[in-house]
């Protein structure tokens, strides 16, 4: 894995499954979502979502934020899914990863339709 192609390697599933899931899928994803919520407050003066911090409310976000979250979620889901397909370890981790990634993609509908 060349350091200059980290994003491409992630998207192609060449990064180890634990790194893909925990570092990108959870840690970086949480950071990106917090950045989006802060941008909503400062750029769009949208404080409706902030009152729900324990349970992040994506329905009150601006359309551009929703589209970015949609694209970001699809991107990380593809990278994690491909890393799970390339994983050579125990089958239970592959199945659990597929279930979690599928649920993440399925729950995207909530940001547009509620």
C-alpha positions in Angstrom: 0.0 0.0 0.0 1.6 3.2 -1.2 1.1 6.2 1.1 0.1 8.5 -1.8 -2.8 6.2 -2.8 -4.4 5.6 0.6 -7.9 6.8 -0.5 -7.8 4.6 -3.7 -6.5 1.6 -1.7 -9.3 2.0 0.8 -12.0 2.3 -1.9 -10.6 -0.8 -3.6 -10.6 -2.8 -0.4 -6.8 -3.2 -0.1 -6.8 -1.8 3.4 -7.1 -4.3 6.3 -10.7 -4.9 7.5 -10.1 -3.6 11.0 -8.6 -0.4 9.7 -11.3 0.1 7.2 -14.1 -0.5 9.7 -12.7 1.1 12.9 -10.6 3.9 11.6 -12.6 5.0 8.6 -16.0 3.6 9.2 -16.3 4.7 12.8 -13.7 7.2 13.8 -13.4 9.2 10.6 -17.1 8.9 9.9 -17.9 10.3 13.4 -15.5 13.2 12.9 -17.0 14.0 9.4 -20.5 14.0 10.9 -19.5 16.3 13.7 -17.9 18.7 11.1 -21.1 18.6 9.1 -23.2 19.5 12.2 -20.8 22.4 13.0 -20.9 23.7 9.4 -24.7 23.6 9.6 -24.6 25.8 12.6 -22.0 28.3 11.2 -22.9 28.4 7.5 -26.7 27.8 7.5 -27.5 29.0 11.0 -29.3 25.7 11.6 -29.6 25.1 15.3 -32.5 22.6 15.1 -30.3 19.6 14.9 -28.1 20.7 17.8 -30.8 20.2 20.3 -30.8 16.5 19.5 -27.1 15.9 20.1 -27.4 12.5 22.0 -29.5 11.3 19.0 -28.2 13.1 15.9 -31.2 14.3 13.9 -30.3 14.3 10.2 -33.8 15.4 9.0 -33.2 19.1 9.7 -30.0 19.4 7.7 -29.7 21.5 4.6 -30.0 19.6 1.3 -26.3 20.0 0.5 -25.3 18.4 3.8 -27.7 15.5 3.2 -26.2 14.9 -0.2 -22.7 15.0 1.2 -23.6 12.5 3.9 -25.2 10.3 1.3 -22.1 10.3 -0.9 -19.8 9.9 2.0 -21.7 7.0 3.4 -21.8 5.2 0.1 -18.0 5.8 -0.3 -17.1 4.4 3.1 -19.6 1.5 2.7 -18.0 0.4 -0.6 -14.5 0.5 0.9 -15.5 -1.4 4.0 -17.5 -4.0 2.0 -14.6 -4.6 -0.3 -12.2 -4.9 2.6 -14.5 -7.6 4.1 -14.5 -9.4 0.8 -10.7 -9.5 0.8 -10.5 -10.5 4.5 -8.9 -13.9 5.0 -9.9 -14.5 8.6 -12.9 -15.8 10.4 -16.1 -15.8 8.5 -18.1 -14.4 11.4 -16.3 -11.0 11.0 -17.1 -10.9 7.3 -20.8 -11.6 7.9 -21.1 -9.1 10.8 -19.4 -6.5 8.6 -21.8 -7.1 5.8 -24.8 -6.8 8.1 -23.5 -3.5 9.6 -22.7 -2.0 6.2 -26.0 -3.0 4.8 -27.9 -1.5 7.7 -25.8 1.7 7.3 -26.9 2.0 3.7 -30.5 1.1 4.5 -30.7 3.8 7.1 -29.7 6.4 4.6 -33.4 6.7 3.6 -34.1 8.3 7.0 -32.3 11.5 6.1 -34.5 12.2 3.2 -37.9 10.7 4.0 -38.8 11.6 7.6 
